[in-house]
Amino acid sequence: MVSSRTGRTVGVPRGLLRFLVLKMLSEKPMSGAEIAEQIESQTGGRWKPSPGSLYPLLAWMLEKGFTKEAPKGTEGLKRYTFTVKGSTFLTKQIKLRQEFLSKMEFLLPMLIGDLQLARNKEKLRGTIEPTRQLMCEFMTIRDNLDMLSQEDIDEIAQAIKDCSQTLEKITQRIKTAGH
């Protein structure tokens, strides 16, 4: 979401773009435009980093040795690839984020359930507790990964897929009705 007053993306934590770019480049070489498109796609169009944020970051990463320029392909795009130094830096960033999240995760059910849905509490009254419960179950599953059988994993994946497909049908219905 972009603020009309400042033109900046509202609600995107500082340092998140750097982390996402590092993570994406660790998976495959990409151009700045491809990175922006992928972030926009993964956020459902809610955030597309501006060139003024993305390209200085890519230049900084190149200068620090976290990335290097890949040979230009037939389409002539400048792509960036990941380096060993970038991998070391990303590993440190992941560890820091995991430590932070593990300290704060007890707040997730409250933040996702009550605070996010409270704006429309009357309309969404029946969704608040199940949302909070879902977050608690995800944290319990994550804390007990070593106890999961393949059957458990398959069942979890199917439950998530079913839920996602049901919600997608509802959102498509909403989008269709809105146009």
Backbone bond lengths (Angstrom), bond angles and torsions (degrees), N, CA, C in turn:
res aa  C-N    CA-C-N  psi(-1)  N-CA   C-N-CA  omega(-1)  CA-C   N-CA-C  phi
1 M - - - 1.427 - - 1.523 107.94 -
2 V 1.338 117.05 133.10 1.451 121.99 -177.42 1.516 108.97 -105.63
3 S 1.313 116.81 132.37 1.457 122.58 177.63 1.522 108.39 -74.02
4 S 1.334 116.79 131.23 1.463 119.79 178.88 1.524 110.99 -71.24
5 R 1.319 117.04 -24.90 1.465 121.68 -177.62 1.527 111.46 -75.89
6 T 1.336 117.48 -46.35 1.464 120.59 -174.64 1.516 113.76 -104.31
7 G 1.323 117.86 -18.92 1.453 120.98 -176.23 1.515 113.07 77.38
8 R 1.340 117.81 0.87 1.460 122.12 -179.38 1.518 110.04 -93.45
9 T 1.325 115.55 155.53 1.447 121.07 176.21 1.523 108.50 -69.75
10 V 1.324 115.60 127.75 1.455 121.79 -178.77 1.521 109.35 -90.40
11 G 1.316 116.45 133.43 1.457 120.01 172.23 1.514 115.77 89.75
12 V 1.326 119.25 1.08 1.456 121.05 178.66 1.528 107.44 -91.26
13 P 1.327 117.06 115.76 1.466 120.00 -177.38 1.525 112.79 -60.63
14 R 1.314 114.62 143.11 1.466 121.96 178.10 1.534 109.03 -57.40
15 G 1.300 116.81 134.78 1.459 121.56 178.64 1.526 114.08 89.25
16 L 1.339 117.15 -10.67 1.463 119.20 -178.22 1.523 111.52 -65.88
17 L 1.332 117.14 -40.95 1.466 119.37 -179.60 1.521 110.47 -60.76
18 R 1.334 117.36 -44.43 1.468 120.72 178.71 1.525 110.52 -58.03
19 F 1.323 116.02 -45.79 1.460 120.88 -179.91 1.535 110.88 -61.91
20 L 1.328 116.79 -46.72 1.469 120.36 -178.49 1.529 111.66 -63.53
21 V 1.320 116.39 -41.80 1.466 119.90 -179.99 1.527 110.11 -64.04
22 L 1.326 116.73 -45.11 1.469 119.89 177.36 1.526 110.95 -58.43
23 K 1.324 115.93 -46.09 1.466 120.61 -178.66 1.531 110.87 -62.23
24 M 1.326 116.78 -45.40 1.469 120.38 -179.14 1.533 111.01 -63.76
25 L 1.324 116.51 -42.81 1.462 119.29 -179.35 1.523 112.04 -70.62
26 S 1.327 116.90 -22.12 1.466 119.38 176.43 1.530 110.37 -70.81
27 E 1.327 116.25 -20.60 1.467 121.10 -178.39 1.522 112.73 -90.79
28 K 1.360 116.66 -35.44 1.467 120.01 179.93 1.523 109.67 -170.02
29 P 1.330 117.54 154.40 1.466 120.04 175.78 1.530 109.82 -63.91
30 M 1.329 115.18 139.22 1.461 119.92 -178.92 1.518 110.51 -145.26
31 S 1.327 115.55 156.40 1.463 121.50 173.06 1.531 108.06 -92.41
32 G 1.316 116.46 167.37 1.459 120.18 177.27 1.518 111.70 -59.30
33 A 1.326 116.46 -42.73 1.466 120.37 -179.96 1.527 110.96 -63.09
34 E 1.325 117.49 -40.53 1.471 120.87 178.90 1.532 110.87 -65.00
35 I 1.321 116.54 -38.51 1.469 120.15 178.58 1.522 109.58 -63.87
36 A 1.335 116.89 -47.80 1.468 121.06 -179.84 1.528 110.64 -59.92
37 E 1.322 117.28 -43.33 1.466 121.42 179.70 1.522 111.52 -63.95
38 Q 1.333 116.70 -40.95 1.462 119.75 -179.68 1.529 110.82 -66.76
39 I 1.324 117.84 -41.74 1.467 120.12 177.72 1.523 110.11 -63.61
40 E 1.319 116.38 -43.01 1.469 119.91 178.05 1.525 110.51 -60.30
41 S 1.321 116.68 -43.74 1.468 121.29 179.44 1.525 111.58 -63.99
42 Q 1.338 116.59 -45.25 1.462 120.28 -176.87 1.526 112.79 -70.46
43 T 1.344 117.76 -19.70 1.464 120.50 177.97 1.521 111.73 -102.33
44 G 1.314 116.00 15.31 1.460 119.91 178.31 1.521 112.80 61.39
45 G 1.334 116.79 31.52 1.455 121.26 178.75 1.522 113.97 81.76
46 R 1.310 117.65 3.91 1.471 120.77 -177.25 1.529 113.29 -80.86
47 W 1.331 116.76 -18.29 1.465 119.45 179.67 1.516 109.34 -148.47
48 K 1.317 115.38 124.31 1.458 121.56 170.43 1.523 105.69 -129.42
49 P 1.329 116.88 111.03 1.464 119.27 -178.04 1.527 110.51 -56.85
50 S 1.311 115.34 138.85 1.464 120.02 179.86 1.530 109.48 -74.38
51 P 1.329 116.68 153.44 1.469 119.69 175.05 1.533 111.09 -57.24
52 G 1.340 117.61 -32.30 1.456 121.88 179.37 1.516 113.56 -67.47
53 S 1.326 117.09 -19.45 1.467 121.17 174.86 1.517 111.03 -94.89
54 L 1.324 115.26 -42.47 1.456 120.86 -171.03 1.529 113.57 -74.77
55 Y 1.324 118.00 -48.09 1.460 119.30 -173.59 1.530 113.75 -70.40
56 P 1.328 119.73 -38.72 1.480 117.80 172.80 1.534 111.61 -62.44
57 L 1.334 117.02 -35.47 1.464 120.34 177.08 1.527 110.56 -64.15
58 L 1.329 117.13 -44.87 1.468 120.40 178.21 1.529 111.05 -61.96
59 A 1.337 116.95 -38.96 1.472 120.32 177.74 1.534 110.27 -65.23
60 W 1.329 117.27 -41.12 1.462 121.75 178.25 1.527 110.77 -62.78
61 M 1.330 116.69 -43.34 1.469 120.95 179.88 1.529 110.81 -64.11
62 L 1.305 115.93 -37.85 1.463 121.37 177.95 1.536 109.70 -65.92
63 E 1.337 115.65 -45.36 1.470 121.47 179.80 1.534 111.50 -62.51
64 K 1.330 117.56 -37.70 1.463 122.48 -179.10 1.534 111.98 -77.53
65 G 1.327 117.11 -12.33 1.460 120.28 -179.71 1.519 113.91 86.10
66 F 1.335 117.53 12.50 1.466 121.30 178.02 1.530 111.08 -77.16
67 T 1.331 115.41 -25.04 1.465 121.48 178.53 1.520 108.36 -135.74
68 K 1.324 115.08 170.13 1.459 121.51 170.89 1.518 107.10 -144.29
69 E 1.312 115.24 159.34 1.457 119.05 179.50 1.521 109.58 -76.60
70 A 1.305 115.19 134.74 1.460 121.00 175.54 1.525 107.89 -86.60
71 P 1.314 117.56 154.10 1.463 118.65 175.20 1.532 109.67 -57.97
72 K 1.343 115.22 138.98 1.470 118.93 -179.15 1.522 109.65 -65.92
73 G 1.318 114.54 135.51 1.461 120.95 178.19 1.512 110.79 -82.40
74 T 1.299 115.40 -169.53 1.461 121.05 -178.04 1.529 111.64 -64.96
75 E 1.320 118.01 -27.86 1.462 120.48 -180.00 1.528 112.19 -81.74
76 G 1.321 118.32 -6.91 1.452 122.97 175.43 1.515 116.07 77.59
77 L 1.321 118.39 10.75 1.464 121.73 179.51 1.520 111.05 -77.26
78 K 1.336 115.37 140.98 1.459 120.03 173.86 1.530 106.57 -82.31
79 R 1.316 115.74 116.10 1.466 121.06 178.65 1.517 108.91 -110.47
80 Y 1.312 113.66 152.84 1.457 120.74 179.62 1.518 108.77 -113.80
81 T 1.339 114.94 141.37 1.459 120.20 176.53 1.519 108.21 -118.34
82 F 1.286 114.50 161.48 1.456 123.73 -176.92 1.520 110.02 -85.31
83 T 1.325 116.61 147.55 1.468 121.39 177.26 1.530 109.26 -115.45
84 V 1.319 116.29 170.37 1.472 121.45 176.11 1.522 109.65 -60.07
85 K 1.331 116.34 -41.74 1.466 120.66 178.27 1.536 110.27 -62.19
86 G 1.311 116.42 -39.12 1.469 120.73 176.83 1.515 111.61 -64.45
87 S 1.323 116.07 -38.99 1.456 121.20 178.72 1.524 110.96 -63.78
88 T 1.319 116.75 -42.75 1.470 121.59 178.17 1.520 109.99 -62.54
89 F 1.338 116.39 -44.70 1.465 121.23 179.66 1.533 110.60 -63.31
90 L 1.341 117.26 -43.97 1.464 120.69 179.29 1.523 110.75 -62.55
91 T 1.302 117.84 -41.87 1.467 121.34 178.47 1.525 110.55 -58.60
92 K 1.328 116.76 -42.54 1.472 120.87 177.70 1.526 110.59 -64.71
93 Q 1.329 116.63 -41.77 1.460 120.71 179.93 1.531 111.14 -64.01
94 I 1.331 116.59 -41.46 1.466 120.62 178.82 1.521 109.60 -62.65
95 K 1.321 117.06 -43.70 1.469 120.62 179.74 1.525 111.11 -61.78
96 L 1.329 117.54 -43.97 1.463 121.09 178.76 1.529 111.02 -62.40
97 R 1.321 116.80 -43.18 1.472 120.84 -179.87 1.535 110.79 -66.08
98 Q 1.319 116.59 -39.88 1.467 119.67 178.51 1.519 110.96 -64.33
99 E 1.330 116.96 -41.67 1.462 120.35 178.20 1.523 110.78 -62.88
100 F 1.327 116.62 -43.83 1.461 120.73 179.14 1.526 110.51 -62.73
101 L 1.333 116.25 -48.28 1.465 119.89 -178.14 1.523 112.05 -64.35
102 S 1.321 117.08 -37.53 1.469 118.29 179.80 1.523 110.87 -66.35
103 K 1.330 117.30 -30.23 1.460 120.38 176.82 1.525 111.72 -74.40
104 M 1.327 117.03 -27.74 1.459 121.18 -173.48 1.528 114.44 -107.18
105 E 1.326 117.85 -6.56 1.463 119.20 -171.14 1.522 114.59 -64.50
106 F 1.328 117.69 -22.57 1.454 119.24 178.86 1.533 110.82 -61.89
107 L 1.331 117.03 -18.53 1.465 121.19 179.04 1.527 112.96 -84.34
108 L 1.323 118.06 -17.10 1.466 121.07 -174.37 1.525 114.50 -53.90
109 P 1.326 119.23 -51.44 1.467 117.15 -179.13 1.528 112.56 -57.15
110 M 1.312 117.12 -39.18 1.452 120.55 179.62 1.529 110.51 -68.95
111 L 1.325 116.32 -46.24 1.457 119.99 -177.55 1.522 112.24 -64.62
112 I 1.302 116.47 -45.96 1.463 120.31 -177.43 1.526 110.57 -73.81
113 G 1.311 116.77 -44.03 1.460 119.95 -177.60 1.512 113.25 -74.09
114 D 1.303 117.08 -74.69 1.459 121.31 -173.29 1.520 113.84 -66.11
115 L 1.312 116.91 -53.86 1.450 118.77 -171.30 1.520 113.48 -70.37
116 Q 1.306 118.17 -40.49 1.457 119.88 -178.56 1.525 112.71 -73.87
117 L 1.311 116.31 -34.78 1.459 118.93 -176.95 1.526 112.58 -94.28
118 A 1.320 117.50 -10.53 1.464 121.43 -175.22 1.528 112.65 -65.03
119 R 1.331 117.07 -27.23 1.471 119.17 179.56 1.525 110.80 -58.35
120 N 1.296 117.02 -31.32 1.467 122.55 -179.34 1.524 109.45 -122.11
121 K 1.313 115.56 43.51 1.461 121.41 -171.60 1.527 113.06 -54.73
122 E 1.320 116.44 -41.47 1.469 118.51 -178.18 1.523 111.13 -65.28
123 K 1.309 117.51 -46.98 1.466 120.61 -179.33 1.516 111.92 -68.01
124 L 1.321 116.49 -37.51 1.465 121.13 -172.34 1.528 113.13 -105.76
125 R 1.318 117.32 18.29 1.468 122.20 -176.31 1.532 112.46 -48.32
126 G 1.308 118.75 -44.31 1.457 122.22 -176.86 1.517 114.86 -74.70
127 T 1.329 117.18 -6.68 1.467 119.81 -178.08 1.526 113.47 -99.20
128 I 1.324 117.43 -17.07 1.468 120.41 -173.03 1.528 111.81 -64.39
129 E 1.312 117.14 -53.28 1.470 119.34 -178.04 1.535 112.11 -66.31
130 P 1.339 119.40 -44.03 1.476 118.02 176.70 1.530 113.11 -61.25
131 T 1.325 117.52 -33.93 1.465 120.37 177.76 1.514 110.15 -66.30
132 R 1.317 116.92 -45.22 1.465 121.27 178.35 1.535 109.81 -62.41
133 Q 1.313 116.32 -42.47 1.468 120.78 179.98 1.531 110.54 -64.20
134 L 1.324 117.17 -40.53 1.460 121.38 178.85 1.527 110.95 -60.23
135 M 1.328 116.48 -44.29 1.467 120.07 178.42 1.530 110.86 -62.20
136 C 1.320 116.76 -41.61 1.473 120.19 178.40 1.525 110.79 -62.74
137 E 1.330 116.76 -41.44 1.463 120.33 179.78 1.531 110.95 -64.93
138 F 1.337 117.47 -40.24 1.463 120.07 177.24 1.521 110.95 -61.22
139 M 1.318 117.02 -41.55 1.467 119.85 179.67 1.528 110.11 -66.78
140 T 1.332 118.06 -38.14 1.464 121.14 177.90 1.527 110.47 -65.06
141 I 1.313 116.50 -43.53 1.470 120.42 177.70 1.521 109.88 -60.17
142 R 1.338 116.96 -48.39 1.460 120.83 -179.42 1.532 111.76 -59.28
143 D 1.328 116.68 -38.15 1.467 120.60 -179.30 1.525 113.10 -73.74
144 N 1.337 116.88 -12.82 1.465 120.91 -177.04 1.523 112.61 -125.40
145 L 1.322 116.95 31.17 1.465 121.07 -176.95 1.524 112.97 -55.70
146 D 1.328 116.68 -37.25 1.461 119.47 -177.22 1.527 112.48 -68.94
147 M 1.311 117.87 -13.24 1.470 120.84 179.90 1.532 112.72 -96.17
148 L 1.333 117.65 -4.68 1.461 120.95 -177.38 1.524 111.62 -79.33
149 S 1.301 115.31 134.27 1.466 119.93 172.62 1.525 107.91 -88.08
150 Q 1.317 116.80 168.83 1.460 120.10 176.96 1.529 109.85 -62.47
151 E 1.316 116.31 -35.18 1.470 120.48 177.77 1.537 110.06 -62.55
152 D 1.345 116.83 -42.12 1.463 120.73 177.39 1.526 110.63 -60.58
153 I 1.323 115.83 -46.10 1.465 121.05 -178.74 1.525 110.55 -61.88
154 D 1.320 116.65 -44.36 1.467 120.76 178.86 1.525 110.99 -62.61
155 E 1.328 116.79 -40.29 1.459 121.14 179.83 1.534 111.30 -67.57
156 I 1.323 116.73 -40.41 1.466 120.89 176.75 1.529 109.66 -62.28
157 A 1.321 116.69 -47.03 1.462 120.97 -179.71 1.527 111.01 -60.13
158 Q 1.317 117.50 -41.32 1.460 120.88 -179.91 1.528 111.01 -67.64
159 A 1.333 117.33 -40.12 1.467 120.94 178.79 1.527 110.55 -62.43
160 I 1.330 116.41 -42.79 1.460 120.58 179.17 1.526 110.08 -66.25
161 K 1.317 116.28 -42.50 1.465 120.83 179.23 1.528 110.38 -61.89
162 D 1.332 117.17 -45.25 1.466 120.86 179.32 1.523 111.57 -61.09
163 C 1.322 115.89 -46.30 1.461 121.06 179.28 1.525 110.47 -61.36
164 S 1.317 116.62 -45.98 1.456 121.86 -179.09 1.530 111.03 -60.99
165 Q 1.328 116.68 -43.53 1.468 120.30 -179.82 1.524 111.30 -65.59
166 T 1.317 117.31 -39.02 1.466 120.76 177.93 1.524 110.49 -64.02
167 L 1.326 116.66 -46.76 1.467 120.30 178.87 1.522 111.27 -64.52
168 E 1.323 117.22 -36.57 1.468 120.66 177.99 1.531 110.65 -63.46
169 K 1.328 117.56 -40.88 1.475 120.66 177.00 1.525 110.87 -60.69
170 I 1.325 116.03 -41.85 1.461 120.20 179.54 1.528 110.72 -65.49
171 T 1.324 117.11 -45.35 1.472 119.14 -179.17 1.527 111.34 -66.61
172 Q 1.320 117.56 -35.53 1.474 119.47 176.32 1.533 110.23 -64.32
173 R 1.311 116.19 -39.99 1.473 121.35 177.69 1.532 109.81 -62.10
174 I 1.337 116.14 -42.29 1.468 121.29 179.83 1.529 109.78 -64.90
175 K 1.334 116.76 -45.62 1.459 120.25 -179.42 1.512 111.06 -63.03
176 T 1.319 116.42 -41.15 1.463 120.60 179.57 1.522 110.86 -65.31
177 A 1.309 118.05 -42.05 1.464 122.03 179.47 1.521 111.37 -67.14
178 G 1.336 116.98 -30.53 1.467 121.51 -178.08 1.517 113.85 -76.74
179 H 1.323 117.54 -15.72 1.475 119.68 -177.14 1.476 112.82 -104.88
